[in-house]
Amino acid sequence: MHLFETEEGDKWVCINCGVEEEIMIKGKGWEWIFDRHDQTLRCALCGNSDYDFDD
């Protein structure tokens, strides 16, 4: 997960949305803070974690 500082507060963004929404993220001026590998975090854009593992 990537943590971005936004005008609405900090938001976690998954790897997939980070790639798919790169133009929107740059256009809105979101600043990357750091990355964290934690399956409990959820993306602010799609609501999923970075990776979904099948049980």
Secondary structure by P-SEA (a helix, b strand, c coil): cccccccccbbbbcaaaaaaaaaaaaaaccccccccccccccccccccccccccc
